[in-house]
Amino acid sequence: MSENPEEIDPELLQLWAKVFGFARAGRTAELAAYVDAGISANLTNDRGDTLVMLAAYHGHADTVTALLDRGADPGRVNDRGQSPLAGAVFKNEPDVVKALLKGGADPAAGQPSAIDAARMFGNEDLLTLLEPGE
């Protein structure tokens, strides 16, 4: 997005809002169609949340996978330093955690990291996914 939101075409802002809504709602087919038509798989809102972050935080593993398959960065952190993987851990979404790990997300990235979040919440099952072999 631009540094000056008032300069952005209102129709474009409306389109982006629709696309972010698809990510939050897990509307994979619609979101994938927009990305396939040219919307960036790494589109970021005014808080630094990517489409992957929103899909992950809302528990939509299929949507996360579709975005990763289309080139989305699994590790891009938002403006608060949070990663999609840490968001999925915070929301206790094991399928999303698995999708992000398969897509190359780093369990140690972000503040707090996904590993730190799993430890904070005492989530041994997710910690096992994040720290295999330890």
Backbone torsions as a table, in degrees:
resi	resn	phi	psi	omega
1	MET	NA	162.1	-177.9
2	SER	-79.5	159.9	175.8
3	GLU	-69.8	-27.0	-178.4
4	ASN	-114.6	90.2	-177.2
5	PRO	-57.3	-28.4	-179.4
6	GLU	-66.8	-16.1	179.5
7	GLU	-90.5	-6.7	-177.9
8	ILE	-84.1	136.7	178.0
9	ASP	-55.3	126.2	-179.3
10	PRO	-56.7	-32.4	178.1
11	GLU	-67.1	-35.5	177.6
12	LEU	-68.4	-42.3	176.3
13	LEU	-60.1	-40.0	178.8
14	GLN	-65.4	-40.8	177.6
15	LEU	-62.5	-46.9	-179.9
16	TRP	-61.5	-40.9	178.4
17	ALA	-60.4	-39.9	178.5
18	LYS	-64.0	-44.2	-178.8
19	VAL	-65.4	-43.7	176.4
20	PHE	-62.3	-36.7	176.0
21	GLY	-62.3	-39.6	176.9
22	PHE	-61.3	-40.7	179.4
23	ALA	-64.3	-45.9	-179.8
24	ARG	-62.8	-37.2	-175.2
25	ALA	-87.1	-7.8	-178.5
26	GLY	72.2	31.0	179.0
27	ARG	-87.5	75.5	-170.5
28	THR	-59.4	-48.5	-175.9
29	ALA	-61.0	-45.7	-179.5
30	GLU	-65.6	-44.1	-179.8
31	LEU	-63.2	-45.8	179.3
32	ALA	-60.4	-38.5	179.5
33	ALA	-63.7	-41.8	178.2
34	TYR	-66.4	-41.2	178.0
35	VAL	-65.9	-43.0	178.1
36	ASP	-62.0	-27.4	-179.7
37	ALA	-86.1	-5.1	173.9
38	GLY	129.2	-9.5	174.4
39	ILE	-66.7	137.4	-179.2
40	SER	-64.3	133.9	175.3
41	ALA	-66.6	-15.7	179.3
42	ASN	-107.3	22.4	177.5
43	LEU	-54.0	135.3	-174.4
44	THR	-125.8	137.6	178.4
45	ASN	-85.8	-173.5	-175.0
46	ASP	-70.7	-6.0	175.7
47	ARG	-108.1	6.0	179.7
48	GLY	83.1	6.5	178.4
49	ASP	-79.4	127.6	176.5
50	THR	-86.3	170.9	174.2
51	LEU	-58.8	-39.4	178.6
52	VAL	-63.2	-43.3	179.1
53	MET	-58.5	-46.8	-177.7
54	LEU	-66.2	-43.0	177.9
55	ALA	-64.5	-40.8	-179.4
56	ALA	-65.8	-47.0	-176.6
57	TYR	-63.3	-29.9	-178.9
58	HIS	-95.8	8.0	169.9
59	GLY	81.1	29.0	-176.1
60	HIS	-107.1	83.1	-176.7
61	ALA	-61.0	-40.2	-179.7
62	ASP	-64.1	-38.6	178.6
63	THR	-67.5	-42.9	176.7
64	VAL	-57.5	-47.9	-179.4
65	THR	-61.3	-42.9	179.5
66	ALA	-61.3	-41.1	178.5
67	LEU	-67.6	-43.1	178.5
68	LEU	-62.4	-39.1	177.9
69	ASP	-63.4	-21.1	-178.8
70	ARG	-102.6	15.9	172.5
71	GLY	97.1	7.1	178.5
72	ALA	-65.3	145.5	179.2
73	ASP	-81.9	115.7	-177.6
74	PRO	-72.1	-12.3	-174.1
75	GLY	-115.4	6.8	-178.2
76	ARG	-66.6	124.2	-179.6
77	VAL	-89.1	154.6	177.9
78	ASN	-83.6	-174.1	-175.9
79	ASP	-65.3	-17.6	177.5
80	ARG	-96.6	6.1	178.0
81	GLY	81.8	14.5	-178.7
82	GLN	-92.3	137.5	178.3
83	SER	-95.8	157.1	174.6
84	PRO	-56.8	-36.6	-179.5
85	LEU	-65.3	-43.1	177.3
86	ALA	-64.2	-37.2	176.6
87	GLY	-62.1	-41.3	178.9
88	ALA	-67.0	-35.8	176.7
89	VAL	-67.3	-46.3	179.8
90	PHE	-56.0	-40.6	-179.1
91	LYS	-86.4	0.4	-179.9
92	ASN	55.3	59.6	-179.1
93	GLU	-115.4	81.9	-175.3
94	PRO	-60.2	-35.6	179.4
95	ASP	-66.3	-36.7	177.3
96	VAL	-69.5	-41.5	177.2
97	VAL	-57.3	-46.7	179.8
98	LYS	-61.9	-42.5	-179.9
99	ALA	-63.2	-43.3	179.9
100	LEU	-66.8	-42.0	177.5
101	LEU	-62.1	-44.0	178.1
102	LYS	-61.1	-32.9	179.8
103	GLY	-83.0	0.2	174.5
104	GLY	101.9	11.5	179.3
105	ALA	-65.1	142.8	-179.7
106	ASP	-93.8	116.0	-179.3
107	PRO	-62.8	-17.6	-178.4
108	ALA	-95.7	-2.1	-176.6
109	ALA	-80.0	151.8	173.9
110	GLY	86.3	172.1	-179.5
111	GLN	-132.1	112.1	-8.2
112	PRO	-73.3	156.8	177.5
113	SER	-72.3	168.1	176.6
114	ALA	-61.0	-38.8	178.7
115	ILE	-63.6	-46.3	178.6
116	ASP	-60.1	-41.9	-179.5
117	ALA	-64.1	-43.5	179.3
118	ALA	-62.5	-39.6	177.8
119	ARG	-66.4	-44.0	-179.4
120	MET	-57.2	-40.6	-176.5
121	PHE	-92.8	2.6	179.0
122	GLY	62.4	32.8	-177.7
123	ASN	-91.3	86.2	-176.6
124	GLU	-64.0	-35.4	-179.8
125	ASP	-62.2	-46.4	178.8
126	LEU	-71.2	-35.4	177.5
127	LEU	-60.3	-37.5	177.2
128	THR	-63.3	-38.3	177.4
129	LEU	-67.9	-36.8	-175.0
130	LEU	-80.7	-27.0	-178.0
131	GLU	-125.7	61.3	-178.2
132	PRO	-63.0	138.5	176.1
133	GLY	82.4	-0.2	178.7
134	GLU	-93.9	NA	NA
